[in-house]
Amino acid sequence: SFDKHCDWDSGPEGIRPPIVATAAISLNDWYAGGRTVLFDSTGEEAMIEQPPLFGATVWDGFTQHQVEKITDGSRYALVIHYTGTIK
């Protein structure tokens, strides 16, 4: 699980270069829990449905998101971070 956060951090503690987008590809479906939850600008859940097996969820580096705790089994995902700068 990961607590609510965004991937873009241009400050001294952030990843260099900052993450401008993320893609998470589902590699299995034999687990429970572990939802990736995206939040809108008001802090409300904006994405509830999980992608099908081998489907992807993609979001920009400014979107708040979290991954909920796995309650059964193991979750496997390929996570791709796109890095760079925004001008």
DSSP file with accessible surface (Angstrom, degrees, kcal/mol):
  #  RESIDUE AA STRUCTURE BP1 BP2  ACC     N-H-->O    O-->H-N    N-H-->O    O-->H-N    TCO  KAPPA ALPHA  PHI   PSI    X-CA   Y-CA   Z-CA
    1    1 A S              0   0   98      0, 0.0     2,-0.4     0, 0.0    67,-0.2   0.000 360.0 360.0 360.0 156.6    0.0    0.0    0.0
    2    2 A F  E     -A   67   0A 135     65,-2.1    65,-1.7     3,-0.0     3,-0.1  -0.998 360.0-122.4-134.4 136.0    1.0    3.6   -0.4
    3    3 A D  E     -     0   0A 142     -2,-0.4    62,-0.1    63,-0.2    64,-0.0  -0.253  52.4 -68.9 -68.4 165.6   -0.5    6.6    1.4
    4    4 A K  E    S+     0   0A  92     62,-0.1     2,-0.3    60,-0.1    62,-0.2  -0.315  78.6 131.1 -59.0 129.5   -2.2    9.4   -0.5
    5    5 A H  E     -A   65   0A  61     60,-2.3    60,-2.6    -3,-0.1     2,-0.3  -0.964  49.7-119.7-163.8 172.6    0.5   11.4   -2.4
    6    6 A C        -     0   0   44     -2,-0.3    56,-0.2    58,-0.2    58,-0.1  -0.937  17.5-137.5-123.2 155.5    1.4   12.9   -5.8
    7    7 A D  S    S+     0   0   22     54,-0.5    12,-0.8    56,-0.4     2,-0.5   0.706  77.1  91.1 -86.3 -21.3    4.5   11.9   -7.8
    8    8 A W        +     0   0   49     53,-2.7     2,-0.3    10,-0.2    -2,-0.1  -0.641  43.2 154.7 -79.8 124.1    5.6   15.4   -8.9
    9    9 A D        +     0   0   72     -2,-0.5    10,-0.1     6,-0.2    53,-0.0  -0.798  16.9 176.4-148.7 104.4    8.0   17.1   -6.4
   10   10 A S        +     0   0   76     -2,-0.3    -1,-0.1     4,-0.1    -2,-0.0   0.412  53.8 103.4 -88.9   2.7   10.3   19.7   -7.8
   11   11 A G  S >  S-     0   0   22      1,-0.1     3,-1.5     2,-0.0    -2,-0.1  -0.121  94.3 -88.9 -76.7 179.8   11.7   20.5   -4.3
   12   12 A P  T 3  S+     0   0  122      0, 0.0    -1,-0.1     0, 0.0     4,-0.0   0.740 126.8  49.8 -65.3 -21.1   15.1   19.4   -3.0
   13   13 A E  T 3  S+     0   0  171      2,-0.1     3,-0.1     0, 0.0    -3,-0.1   0.501  93.0 102.7 -94.1  -4.9   13.6   16.1   -1.7
   14   14 A G  S <  S-     0   0   14     -3,-1.5     2,-0.2     1,-0.1    -4,-0.1  -0.224  83.8 -87.1 -79.0 167.4   11.8   15.1   -4.9
   15   15 A I        -     0   0   96     -8,-0.3    -6,-0.2     4,-0.0    -1,-0.1  -0.477  54.1-104.8 -69.3 140.7   12.8   12.6   -7.6
   16   16 A R  S    S+     0   0  144     -2,-0.2    -6,-0.0     1,-0.2    67,-0.0  -0.958 108.9  22.5-116.2 127.0   15.2   14.1  -10.2
   17   17 A P  S    S-     0   0   61      0, 0.0    -1,-0.2     0, 0.0    68,-0.1   0.713 110.5-114.9 -70.0 158.9   13.9   14.6  -12.8
   18   18 A P        -     0   0    9      0, 0.0    66,-2.1     0, 0.0     2,-0.5  -0.158  27.6-104.5 -59.6 154.6   10.4   14.9  -11.4
   19   19 A I  E     +D   83   0B   2    -12,-0.8    64,-0.3    64,-0.2     3,-0.1  -0.697  35.7 178.5 -81.5 121.2    7.7   12.3  -12.5
   20   20 A V  E     +     0   0B  37     62,-3.0    41,-2.3    -2,-0.5     2,-0.3   0.645  67.3   5.8 -98.6 -18.4    5.3   13.9  -15.0
   21   21 A A  E     -DE  82  60B  24     61,-1.4    61,-3.2    39,-0.3     2,-0.4  -0.983  60.1-155.0-160.3 154.9    3.2   10.8  -15.6
   22   22 A T  E     -DE  81  59B   1     37,-2.9    37,-2.3    -2,-0.3     2,-0.4  -0.993   1.3-165.9-134.3 141.1    2.7    7.3  -14.3
   23   23 A A  E     -DE  80  58B   8     57,-2.5    57,-3.2    -2,-0.4     2,-0.5  -0.997   5.1-167.1-123.6 130.1    1.3    4.1  -15.9
   24   24 A A  E     -DE  79  57B   7     33,-2.8    33,-2.1    -2,-0.4     2,-0.5  -0.976   6.3-162.2-118.9 116.3    0.4    1.1  -13.7
   25   25 A I  E     -DE  78  56B  43     53,-3.0    53,-2.3    -2,-0.5     2,-0.4  -0.881  19.1-127.4-103.6 125.1   -0.3   -2.1  -15.7
   26   26 A S  E     +D   77   0B  12     29,-2.4    28,-2.2    -2,-0.5    51,-0.2  -0.568  26.8 178.3 -73.7 122.8   -2.1   -4.9  -13.9
   27   27 A L        +     0   0   72     49,-2.5     2,-0.3    -2,-0.4    50,-0.2   0.511  64.9  15.5-105.1  -9.0   -0.2   -8.2  -14.1
   28   28 A N        -     0   0    1     48,-0.7    -1,-0.2     1,-0.0    26,-0.1  -0.976  47.0-160.2-154.8 166.4   -2.5  -10.5  -12.1
   29   29 A D        +     0   0  105     -2,-0.3     2,-0.5    -3,-0.1    46,-0.1   0.154  63.0 103.3-136.5  20.7   -6.0  -10.6  -10.7
   30   30 A W        +     0   0  164     44,-0.2    44,-0.5     2,-0.0     2,-0.3  -0.363  66.8  80.7-102.9  55.6   -5.8  -13.2   -7.9
   31   31 A Y  E     -F   73   0C  50     -2,-0.5     2,-0.4    42,-0.2    42,-0.2  -0.950  66.6-132.7-146.8 165.8   -5.7  -10.8   -5.0
   32   32 A A  E    S+F   72   0C  39     40,-2.5    39,-2.5    -2,-0.3    40,-1.3  -0.947  70.8   6.7-123.9 149.2   -8.2   -8.8   -2.9
   33   33 A G  E     +F   70   0C  34     -2,-0.4    37,-0.3    37,-0.3    36,-0.1  -0.459  69.4 115.7  79.9-158.4   -7.8   -5.1   -1.9
   34   34 A G        +     0   0    0     35,-1.6    36,-0.1     1,-0.2    35,-0.1   0.735  42.4 172.9  70.6  24.0   -5.0   -3.1   -3.4
   35   35 A R        -     0   0   56     34,-0.2    33,-2.7    32,-0.1     2,-0.6  -0.370  32.3-132.9 -64.0 142.8   -7.1   -0.6   -5.4
   36   36 A T  E     -B   67   0A   3     31,-0.2     2,-0.5    12,-0.1    31,-0.2  -0.880  28.5-163.1 -89.7 120.8   -5.3    2.3   -7.0
   37   37 A V  E     -B   66   0A   0     29,-3.0    29,-1.9    -2,-0.6     2,-0.3  -0.942   7.2-162.6-113.9 124.3   -7.4    5.3   -6.0
   38   38 A L  E     -BC  65  47A  19      9,-0.6     8,-3.3    -2,-0.5     9,-1.2  -0.817  10.2-149.1-101.0 147.3   -7.1    8.6   -7.9
   39   39 A F  E     - C   0  45A  24     25,-2.4    25,-0.4    -2,-0.3     6,-0.2  -0.913   7.0-132.4-118.8 144.3   -8.5   11.8   -6.4
   40   40 A D    >   -     0   0   67      4,-3.0     3,-2.0    -2,-0.4    24,-0.1  -0.173  45.2 -83.9 -82.3-177.4   -9.9   14.9   -8.1
   41   41 A S  T 3  S+     0   0  131      1,-0.3    -1,-0.1     2,-0.1    -2,-0.0   0.666 129.7  54.7 -66.7 -14.2   -8.9   18.5   -7.2
   42   42 A T  T 3  S-     0   0  103      2,-0.1    -1,-0.3     3,-0.0     3,-0.1   0.445 119.9-106.6 -95.1  -2.6  -11.4   18.5   -4.3
   43   43 A G  S <  S+     0   0   29     -3,-2.0     2,-0.2     1,-0.3    -2,-0.1   0.459  77.1 133.2  91.6   2.8  -10.0   15.4   -2.7
   44   44 A E        -     0   0  127      1,-0.1    -4,-3.0    -5,-0.0    -1,-0.3  -0.581  69.8 -92.1 -84.5 150.1  -12.9   13.1   -3.7
   45   45 A E  E     +C   39   0A  82     -6,-0.2    -6,-0.3    -2,-0.2     3,-0.1  -0.376  42.9 177.9 -59.5 130.3  -12.3    9.7   -5.3
   46   46 A A  E     +     0   0A  66     -8,-3.3     2,-0.4     1,-0.3    -7,-0.2   0.566  65.7  43.6-111.1 -15.6  -12.2   10.2   -9.1
   47   47 A M  E     +C   38   0A  37     -9,-1.2    -9,-0.6     1,-0.1    -1,-0.3  -0.970  50.4 155.3-137.9 118.9  -11.5    6.6  -10.2
   48   48 A I        +     0   0   90     -2,-0.4    -1,-0.1   -11,-0.1   -12,-0.1   0.767  51.4  84.4-108.1 -44.0  -13.1    3.6   -8.7
   49   49 A E        -     0   0  158      1,-0.1   -13,-0.0   -14,-0.1     0, 0.0  -0.350  68.5-139.8 -67.7 139.5  -12.9    0.9  -11.4
   50   50 A Q        -     0   0   59      1,-0.1    -1,-0.1    -2,-0.1     6,-0.1  -0.727  27.0-104.5 -94.7 148.8   -9.8   -1.2  -11.7
   51   51 A P        -     0   0   29      0, 0.0     3,-0.1     0, 0.0     6,-0.1  -0.316  39.0-102.8 -68.4 156.1   -8.4   -2.0  -15.1
   52   52 A P    >   -     0   0  101      0, 0.0     3,-3.1     0, 0.0   -26,-0.3  -0.219  62.4 -58.6 -68.5 169.2   -8.8   -5.6  -16.5
   53   53 A L  T 3  S+     0   0   67      1,-0.3   -26,-0.2   -28,-0.1     3,-0.1  -0.264 131.8   9.3 -50.5 129.2   -5.9   -8.0  -16.4
   54   54 A F  T 3  S+     0   0  140    -28,-2.2    -1,-0.3     1,-0.3     2,-0.1   0.480 103.7 126.2  69.6   8.0   -3.0   -6.4  -18.4
   55   55 A G    <   -     0   0   16     -3,-3.1   -29,-2.4   -29,-0.1     2,-0.3  -0.434  52.1-131.2 -84.6 167.6   -4.9   -3.1  -18.6
   56   56 A A  E     -E   25   0B  56    -31,-0.2     2,-0.4    -2,-0.1   -31,-0.2  -0.911  12.0-153.9-125.3 148.9   -3.4    0.1  -17.5
   57   57 A T  E     -E   24   0B  17    -33,-2.1   -33,-2.8    -2,-0.3     2,-0.4  -0.984  23.4-170.7-112.7 130.3   -4.3    3.1  -15.3
   58   58 A V  E     +E   23   0B  95     -2,-0.4     2,-0.3   -35,-0.2   -35,-0.2  -0.978  10.9 163.4-127.4 136.5   -2.5    6.3  -16.3
   59   59 A W  E     -E   22   0B  24    -37,-2.3   -37,-2.9    -2,-0.4     2,-0.1  -0.976  35.4-104.6-147.2 160.5   -2.3    9.6  -14.5
   60   60 A D  E >   -E   21   0B  77     -2,-0.3     3,-1.3   -39,-0.2   -39,-0.3  -0.364  38.4-105.0 -82.5 166.8   -0.2   12.8  -14.4
   61   61 A G  T 3  S+     0   0    0    -41,-2.3   -53,-2.7     1,-0.3   -54,-0.5   0.608 116.2  57.5 -68.7 -12.7    2.4   13.6  -11.8
   62   62 A F  T 3  S+     0   0  106    -42,-0.3     2,-0.4   -55,-0.2    -1,-0.3   0.556  80.1 105.4 -93.8 -11.0    0.1   16.1  -10.1
   63   63 A T  S <  S-     0   0   32     -3,-1.3   -56,-0.4     1,-0.1     2,-0.2  -0.594  71.4-128.6 -76.8 125.1   -2.8   13.8   -9.4
   64   64 A Q        +     0   0   73    -25,-0.4   -25,-2.4    -2,-0.4     2,-0.3  -0.501  43.3 158.8 -67.9 138.0   -3.2   12.7   -5.8
   65   65 A H  E     -AB   5  38A   7    -60,-2.6   -60,-2.3   -27,-0.2     2,-0.3  -0.969  22.3-168.4-154.9 165.6   -3.4    8.9   -5.5
   66   66 A Q  E     - B   0  37A  49    -29,-1.9   -29,-3.0    -2,-0.3     2,-0.5  -0.967  20.2-131.7-151.1 163.0   -3.0    6.0   -3.2
   67   67 A V  E     -AB   2  36A  19    -65,-1.7   -65,-2.1    -2,-0.3   -31,-0.2  -0.993  29.9-134.5-119.6 121.9   -2.8    2.2   -3.3
   68   68 A E        -     0   0   58    -33,-2.7   -65,-0.0    -2,-0.5     2,-0.0  -0.319  34.2 -82.2 -74.1 160.7   -5.0    0.5   -0.7
   69   69 A K        -     0   0  157    -35,-0.1   -35,-1.6   -36,-0.1     2,-0.4  -0.294  41.2-117.2 -62.7 139.5   -3.8   -2.4    1.5
   70   70 A I  E     -F   33   0C  49    -37,-0.3   -37,-0.3   -36,-0.1     3,-0.1  -0.652  28.2-174.9 -74.3 130.1   -3.8   -5.9    0.0
   71   71 A T  E     +     0   0C 105    -39,-2.5     2,-0.3    -2,-0.4   -38,-0.2   0.619  67.9  14.1-104.3 -16.2   -6.2   -8.0    2.0
   72   72 A D  E    S-F   32   0C 114    -40,-1.3   -40,-2.5     1,-0.0    -1,-0.3  -0.927 112.2  -9.1-159.5 133.7   -5.6  -11.4    0.3
   73   73 A G  E    S-F   31   0C  44     -2,-0.3     2,-0.4   -42,-0.2   -42,-0.2  -0.359  87.5 -62.6  82.0-161.0   -2.9  -12.7   -2.0
   74   74 A S        -     0   0   61    -44,-0.5     2,-0.5    -2,-0.1   -44,-0.2  -0.990  37.9-142.8-130.4 139.1   -0.3  -10.7   -3.8
   75   75 A R        -     0   0   67     -2,-0.4     2,-0.4   -46,-0.1   -46,-0.1  -0.874  13.8-166.3-105.0 130.8   -0.7   -7.9   -6.3
   76   76 A Y        +     0   0  127     -2,-0.5   -49,-2.5   -48,-0.1   -48,-0.7  -0.968  14.9 162.9-118.5 132.8    1.7   -7.6   -9.2
   77   77 A A  E     -D   26   0B  35     -2,-0.4     2,-0.7   -51,-0.2   -51,-0.2  -0.995  36.2-132.4-146.6 145.6    1.9   -4.5  -11.4
   78   78 A L  E     -D   25   0B  88    -53,-2.3   -53,-3.0    -2,-0.3     2,-0.5  -0.908  28.8-163.9 -95.8 116.2    4.3   -3.0  -13.8
   79   79 A V  E     -D   24   0B  78     -2,-0.7     2,-0.5   -55,-0.2   -55,-0.2  -0.922   4.8-169.2-108.1 125.3    4.7    0.7  -12.9
   80   80 A I  E     -D   23   0B  56    -57,-3.2   -57,-2.5    -2,-0.5     2,-0.5  -0.963   4.4-160.2-116.9 124.1    6.3    3.1  -15.4
   81   81 A H  E     -D   22   0B  91     -2,-0.5     2,-0.6   -59,-0.2   -59,-0.2  -0.908   5.6-152.7-104.4 128.8    7.2    6.6  -14.4
   82   82 A Y  E     -D   21   0B 121    -61,-3.2   -62,-3.0    -2,-0.5   -61,-1.4  -0.901  20.9-165.0 -97.3 122.2    7.7    9.2  -17.2
   83   83 A T  E     +D   19   0B  76     -2,-0.6     2,-0.3   -64,-0.3   -64,-0.2  -0.713  29.8  92.8-109.5 160.4   10.2   11.8  -16.0
   84   84 A G        -     0   0   22    -66,-2.1     2,-0.3    -2,-0.3    -2,-0.0  -0.989  63.4 -66.8 158.0-158.2   11.0   15.3  -17.3
   85   85 A T        -     0   0   98     -2,-0.3     2,-0.5   -68,-0.1   -65,-0.0  -0.890  28.2-137.3-126.7 155.9   10.2   18.9  -16.8
   86   86 A I              0   0   94     -2,-0.3    -2,-0.0     0, 0.0     0, 0.0  -0.971 360.0 360.0-114.6 125.9    7.1   20.9  -17.5
   87   87 A K              0   0  229     -2,-0.5    -2,-0.0     0, 0.0     0, 0.0  -0.773 360.0 360.0-110.5 360.0    7.6   24.3  -19.1
